[in-house]
Amino acid sequence: MSNLAESFAEMKSRFNAGAADDVDAVFQYEIDDSRWYVSVADGACEVTEGTHDDPSLTLTLSEDVFLEVMSGETDGMQAFMMGQIQADGNMMLAPQIAELFPVPA
């Protein structure tokens, strides 16, 4: 299993349903040559490899940055501010990612 597949499986296991009450969104991840999307709706989360037809927010980043954010080594908002993550779509959803998929302490 690739690092990305493992990380997205872990992301799903971290899902905080309590933070998803009012969330109905699709987060598209464009990581180097890989495409994944995470759908959050009705307090549930689904992770799919591929490209969604109409994502709410698209995040473009390198695999290294993604893995650093997933491990907690790098803060996602800080990476965005440093230009390591590009975002397109509903930018108001970006801060919710950390609440929906918290990094273990």
Buried (B, 14 or more C-beta within 10 A) or exposed (E): EEEBEEBBEBBEEBBEEEBBEEBEBBBBBBBEEBBBBBBBEEBEBEBEEEEBEEBBBBBBBEBEBBBBBBEEEBBBBEBBEEEBBEBEBBEEBBEBBBEBBEEEE
